[in-house]
Amino acid sequence: MFAKNGNDATTICNMIARAHTQKRKILVGETAYHGSQPWANRRAKGTPKEEHVHYPTYRFNDVEDVRRVAKDVQGDLAGIVVSAYKHDVPNTQELVDPVFAREVRRICNAESAPLILDDVRGGLRLSLDASWSEFSVQPDLSAWGKAIANGEPLAAVLGSEAYRDAAASIFYTGSFWYQGAPFAAAIETLNLLNEVDAPTRMEQLGLQFRDGLYEQAQRHGFGIHQSGPPQMPMIEFEDDPKKTKVTTFCANALRHGVYLHPWHNMFLSVAHTEKDIEQALEGTDKAFKEIP
């Protein structure tokens, strides 16, 4: 199914899961972000606690915890929603542990419940397949957006054949879903991403940027921590609990033409070149130098 944004796609996945299993409980990461809709929104005001009664939480990468939560709802498990990697703001990002990914797959198989992968953020940057494919873990349902049409408003829900009838049984729509331009953009984007092996290309550029930042930080006397995949970097300073240093660093970099995010991940693109990274590092070098 196609939609307009990641909120739509993750919600549709949940609806398909429940339609297929005829069960209620869907497990989600305790601080994960799957959209701003009420079922996924535990931080902002305006959402009653009752919205989350059927969404028990587990700790990402904690095998014992996800086992425990799944056991608590055994017999009523409609699915487990996972992120490609942990990227909830403003926390340090965390790549998925392959052991955890395989355990989630095992639990879903044992309970005949779908593994639902939120690939809205990581999709087409970590892999041209589902982002857990490198661990030989395939989802039953997956949500896609962001990169899929290069910024045009389009999202998608993918699923295995077993869930086709359930997908056909639900109703979900929107006023602006039937525009042609986003679909044309998506076809061109997907063709290009395949032609240039986009995840590998972005990883190379991300490593170039990461290595350059590490060298600069060492030279200027700062300890930094870089988390997440190289394609989607996040920068934090040591001994910076209120993110004062990183905010100053990003403001300095902006004055030198480099736009960084002080408390969330950024995105590499195949439009970037090695020269772009070199120019960005020229700006960050000056930004480090100007930190008090």
C-alpha positions in Angstrom: 0.0 0.0 0.0 1.1 3.6 -0.6 0.6 6.6 1.7 2.0 10.0 2.3 4.3 9.8 5.4 5.8 7.5 7.9 3.0 8.1 10.4 0.6 6.5 7.9 2.9 3.6 7.0 3.6 2.5 10.6 0.0 2.7 11.5 -1.1 0.7 8.5 1.4 -2.0 9.4 -0.3 -2.2 12.9 -3.7 -2.5 11.3 -2.6 -5.2 8.9 -1.0 -7.1 11.8 -4.1 -7.1 13.9 -6.4 -7.9 10.9 -4.2 -10.9 10.2 -3.7 -12.2 13.7 -7.0 -11.1 15.2 -5.0 -10.2 18.3 -4.3 -6.9 20.1 -0.9 -6.5 21.7 1.9 -4.9 19.6 5.3 -4.6 21.2 7.3 -1.3 20.7 10.7 0.0 21.9 10.3 1.9 25.1 11.7 5.2 23.7 11.3 4.4 20.0 9.8 7.0 17.6 7.4 5.6 15.0 5.5 8.8 14.3 3.5 11.5 16.1 0.2 9.7 16.0 -1.3 8.9 19.4 -0.4 5.2 19.6 3.3 6.0 19.1 3.4 9.3 20.9 4.2 8.8 24.6 6.1 12.1 25.1 3.8 14.9 24.0 0.7 16.1 25.6 -2.7 15.4 24.2 -2.6 11.6 24.3 -4.4 9.6 27.0 -2.5 6.8 28.7 -5.2 4.4 27.6 -4.0 4.9 24.0 -1.0 2.7 24.9 -2.6 -0.1 26.8 -2.1 -2.5 23.9 1.4 -1.3 23.2 3.7 -2.9 25.8 7.3 -1.7 25.6 10.7 -3.5 25.5 14.3 -2.3 25.7 16.0 -2.2 22.3 18.8 -4.7 22.0 17.8 -6.4 25.3 17.1 -10.0 24.4 15.9 -11.0 27.9 13.6 -8.0 28.1 11.9 -8.6 24.8 11.4 -12.2 25.7 9.9 -11.2 29.0 7.4 -8.7 27.5 6.4 -11.2 24.7 5.8 -13.9 27.4 3.6 -11.4 29.3 1.2 -11.1 26.4 1.5 -14.6 25.0 -1.6 -15.6 23.2 -2.5 -12.0 22.4 0.6 -10.9 20.5 -0.3 -9.2 17.2 3.2 -8.1 16.3 6.5 -6.6 17.3 7.5 -3.2 15.9 11.3 -2.6 15.6 13.4 0.2 14.4 16.2 -0.4 11.9 18.5 0.9 14.6 17.9 3.0 17.8 17.6 6.7 16.8 15.3 8.2 19.4 16.2 11.8 20.2 18.2 13.2 21.9 19.9 9.9 22.9 23.1 8.3 21.6 22.2 6.2 18.6 22.7 2.4 18.8 23.1 0.0 16.0 21.1 -3.2 16.3 22.7 -6.3 17.8 22.3 -9.2 15.3 21.5 -11.5 18.2 18.6 -9.2 19.2 17.3 -9.1 15.6 17.4 -12.8 15.3 15.6 -13.3 18.7 12.8 -10.9 17.7 12.4 -13.0 14.5 12.3 -16.2 16.5 9.7 -14.9 18.9 7.5 -13.7 16.0 7.8 -17.1 14.3 6.9 -18.9 17.6 3.9 -16.7 18.1 2.8 -16.6 14.5 3.0 -12.8 14.8 4.5 -10.4 12.2 7.9 -8.7 12.7 7.2 -5.1 11.7 10.2 -3.1 10.6 10.0 0.7 10.7 12.4 1.5 7.9 11.1 5.1 7.4 14.4 6.6 8.5 17.0 4.0 7.7 15.4 2.6 4.5 17.5 2.8 1.3 20.4 4.2 3.3 21.5 1.1 5.2 20.4 -1.3 2.5 18.5 -1.4 -0.7 16.6 -4.3 0.9 15.0 -4.2 4.4 17.6 -2.8 6.8 18.0 -6.1 8.8 18.7 -8.2 5.7 22.4 -8.2 6.4 21.6 -10.4 9.4 19.4 -12.6 7.3 16.4 -11.2 9.2 13.5 -10.3 7.0 10.3 -8.5 8.3 6.8 -9.6 7.5 5.6 -6.0 7.2 7.7 -2.9 6.8 7.1 0.9 6.7 9.0 3.1 4.3 9.2 6.9 3.6 11.6 9.8 3.5 14.2 8.7 0.9 11.8 6.6 -1.2 10.8 9.5 -3.5 13.7 11.9 -2.8 11.6 14.3 -0.8 8.4 14.1 -2.7 5.5 13.1 -0.3 5.3 9.3 -0.5 5.4 6.4 1.9 4.9 2.7 1.4 3.9 -0.4 3.3 5.5 -3.7 2.1 4.6 -7.1 3.3 5.0 -10.8 2.6 2.4 -12.7 0.6 0.8 -14.1 3.8 -0.4 -10.6 4.8 -1.9 -9.6 1.4 -5.5 -10.6 2.3 -5.3 -8.7 5.6 -3.9 -5.6 3.8 -6.9 -5.8 1.4 -9.3 -6.0 4.3 -8.4 -2.7 6.1 -9.5 0.8 5.2 -7.0 3.7 5.3 -6.9 6.7 2.9 -6.1 10.4 2.6 -7.2 13.4 0.5 -3.9 13.8 -1.3 -2.7 10.2 -1.8 -3.3 10.1 -5.6 -0.8 12.6 -6.9 1.3 11.3 -9.8 4.5 13.3 -9.3 5.7 11.5 -6.2 5.3 8.1 -7.9 7.3 9.3 -10.8 10.0 10.6 -8.5 10.1 7.3 -6.6 10.7 5.3 -9.8 13.6 7.6 -10.8 15.0 7.6 -7.2 14.9 3.9 -6.8 16.5 3.3 -10.2 19.3 5.7 -9.3 19.9 4.3 -5.9 20.3 0.9 -7.4 22.6 2.1 -10.2 25.1 3.7 -7.8 24.7 1.2 -4.9 23.6 4.1 -2.7 24.1 2.6 0.8 27.8 1.7 0.0 28.4 5.1 -1.5 26.9 6.9 1.5 28.8 4.7 3.9 32.1 5.6 2.2 31.3 9.4 2.4 30.1 9.0 6.0 33.3 7.3 7.1 35.3 10.0 5.4 33.4 12.6 7.4 33.6 10.6 10.6 37.4 10.0 10.3 37.9 13.7 9.6 35.9 14.8 12.6 37.7 12.4 14.9 41.1 13.7 13.8 40.0 17.3 14.3 38.6 16.7 17.7 41.8 15.0 18.8 43.9 17.8 17.5 41.8 20.5 19.2 41.7 18.7 22.5 38.0 17.6 22.5 36.5 14.1 23.2 33.7 13.4 20.9 31.4 10.4 20.4 30.0 9.5 17.0 27.1 7.1 16.9 24.7 5.5 14.5 25.6 4.3 11.0 28.1 6.4 9.0 25.4 7.2 6.5 23.4 8.9 9.2 25.9 10.4 11.7 25.3 11.8 15.1 27.9 13.8 17.0 28.2 14.2 20.8 30.8 15.8 23.0 32.1 14.1 26.1 31.2 15.7 29.5 28.4 17.6 27.8 25.2 16.6 29.5 23.3 19.7 28.5 24.7 19.6 24.9 26.2 23.0 25.4 29.5 22.2 23.6 27.8 20.4 20.7 25.3 23.2 20.2 28.2 25.8 20.2 30.1 23.6 17.7 27.1 23.3 15.4 26.5 27.1 15.6 30.2 27.7 14.8 30.0 25.3 11.9 26.9 27.0 10.4 28.8 30.3 10.3 31.4 28.5 8.1 28.8 27.0 5.8 28.2 23.6 7.4 24.7 22.8 8.6 24.8 20.1 11.3 22.3 18.9 13.9 23.2 19.3 17.6 21.1 16.5 19.1 19.9 14.1 16.3 21.3 12.3 13.4 22.1 13.8 10.0 21.9 12.3 6.5 24.4 11.7 3.9 23.2 11.6 0.2 24.5 10.3 -3.0 24.4 13.9 -4.2 27.4 14.5 -1.9 30.9 14.1 -3.2 34.3 13.6 -1.6 34.9 17.3 -2.4 31.7 18.2 -0.4 33.0 16.3 2.6 36.4 18.0 2.3 34.7 21.4 2.3 32.5 20.4 5.2 35.6 19.3 7.2 37.2 22.7 6.5 34.3 24.3 8.2 34.2 21.9 11.2 37.9 22.4 11.7 37.3 26.1 12.2 34.2 25.3 14.4 36.3 23.2 16.8 38.9 26.0 17.0 36.3 28.5 18.0 34.8 26.6 20.9 35.7 28.4 24.2 
